[in-house]
Amino acid sequence: MRKLLDFFNQEIDSIEEFDEKYDYDHIVIEIIDDVVKKKKDLHIKYNQLFEKLWISAKSIQEKKLIAKKLLNRLLKESDQLFLKAQILATKLCPVCEKARESQKIFKFSDSLH
């Protein structure tokens, strides 16, 4: 219901423009959902590695060193998932696409998508 009210309140040139934005919104929601699922799976995988590390027979110093490296890798991989999703959303953005077509160059927008 709210989306219909937003449709009538917005100043849109054509129905096609609304459809593009509406489709893009669904795509962004799918991208976000995918990123959340992938990050959750990644964190579960690393959590299992940490659990194995804690029960291992290694010394505290070795455990600390390995845990730091694992945490560093987890953060890098997690950030990489977000970055790839951000790039994909920017590439699929209809507003950015129109700007790229008018400028005849491939340039990403500065805004987050």
C-alpha positions as CSV (number, residue, x, y, z in Angstrom):
1,M,0.0,0.0,0.0
2,R,2.8,2.4,0.9
3,K,4.5,1.8,-2.5
4,L,1.3,2.8,-4.3
5,L,1.1,6.0,-2.3
6,D,4.7,6.8,-3.0
7,F,4.0,6.2,-6.7
8,F,1.3,8.8,-6.8
9,N,3.2,11.3,-4.7
10,Q,6.3,11.2,-6.8
11,E,6.8,13.3,-9.9
12,I,7.8,10.7,-12.5
13,D,7.9,11.4,-16.2
14,S,6.7,8.0,-17.3
15,I,5.6,4.6,-16.1
16,E,8.8,3.1,-17.6
17,E,10.9,5.2,-15.3
18,F,8.9,3.9,-12.3
19,D,9.3,0.3,-13.5
20,E,13.1,0.7,-13.9
21,K,13.4,2.2,-10.4
22,Y,11.0,-0.5,-9.0
23,D,13.0,-3.3,-10.6
24,Y,16.3,-1.8,-9.5
25,D,14.9,-1.6,-5.9
26,H,14.1,-5.3,-6.1
27,I,17.6,-6.1,-7.5
28,V,19.2,-4.1,-4.6
29,I,17.1,-6.0,-2.1
30,E,18.3,-9.3,-3.6
31,I,21.9,-8.1,-3.6
32,I,21.6,-7.1,0.1
33,D,20.0,-10.4,1.0
34,D,22.7,-12.3,-0.8
35,V,25.4,-10.3,0.9
36,V,23.9,-10.9,4.3
37,K,23.6,-14.7,3.6
38,K,27.2,-14.9,2.3
39,K,28.6,-13.0,5.3
40,K,26.6,-15.2,7.7
41,D,28.0,-18.3,6.0
42,L,31.5,-16.9,6.1
43,H,31.3,-16.0,9.8
44,I,29.9,-19.5,10.6
45,K,32.9,-21.0,8.7
46,Y,35.4,-18.9,10.6
47,N,33.6,-19.6,13.9
48,Q,34.1,-23.3,13.3
49,L,37.8,-22.6,12.7
50,F,38.1,-20.6,15.9
51,E,36.4,-23.4,17.9
52,K,38.9,-25.9,16.5
53,L,41.7,-23.5,17.3
54,W,40.6,-23.1,21.0
55,I,40.5,-26.9,21.6
56,S,43.8,-27.5,19.8
57,A,47.0,-28.4,21.7
58,K,48.8,-25.3,20.6
59,S,50.3,-22.9,23.1
60,I,48.5,-19.7,24.0
61,Q,51.0,-17.6,22.0
62,E,50.4,-19.7,18.9
63,K,46.7,-19.6,19.3
64,K,46.8,-15.8,19.7
65,L,48.9,-15.4,16.5
66,I,46.7,-17.8,14.5
67,A,43.5,-16.1,15.8
68,K,44.8,-12.7,14.8
69,K,45.5,-14.0,11.3
70,L,42.1,-15.7,11.0
71,L,40.4,-12.5,12.2
72,N,42.3,-10.4,9.7
73,R,41.3,-12.8,6.8
74,L,37.7,-12.8,8.0
75,L,37.5,-9.0,7.9
76,K,39.1,-8.9,4.5
77,E,36.8,-11.5,3.0
78,S,33.8,-9.9,4.6
79,D,34.7,-6.4,3.2
80,Q,35.4,-8.0,-0.2
81,L,31.8,-9.4,-0.3
82,F,30.4,-6.0,0.5
83,L,32.6,-4.3,-2.1
84,K,31.6,-6.7,-4.8
85,A,28.0,-6.1,-4.0
86,Q,28.5,-2.4,-4.1
87,I,30.1,-2.5,-7.5
88,L,27.4,-4.7,-8.8
89,A,24.7,-2.3,-7.5
90,T,26.4,0.6,-9.1
91,K,26.8,-1.1,-12.4
92,L,23.0,-2.0,-12.4
93,C,21.9,1.5,-11.3
94,P,19.6,3.1,-14.0
95,V,20.6,6.6,-13.0
96,C,24.3,5.9,-13.3
97,E,23.6,4.1,-16.6
98,K,22.0,7.2,-18.0
99,A,24.9,9.3,-16.8
100,R,27.4,6.9,-18.4
101,E,25.5,6.9,-21.7
102,S,25.4,10.7,-21.8
103,Q,29.1,11.1,-20.9
104,K,30.2,8.2,-23.1
105,I,32.6,7.1,-20.4
106,F,32.5,4.4,-17.8
107,K,32.5,6.1,-14.4
108,F,30.9,5.1,-11.1
109,S,28.9,7.5,-9.1
110,D,30.2,8.7,-5.8
111,S,27.1,7.7,-3.9
112,L,26.4,4.5,-2.1
113,H,23.9,2.2,-3.7
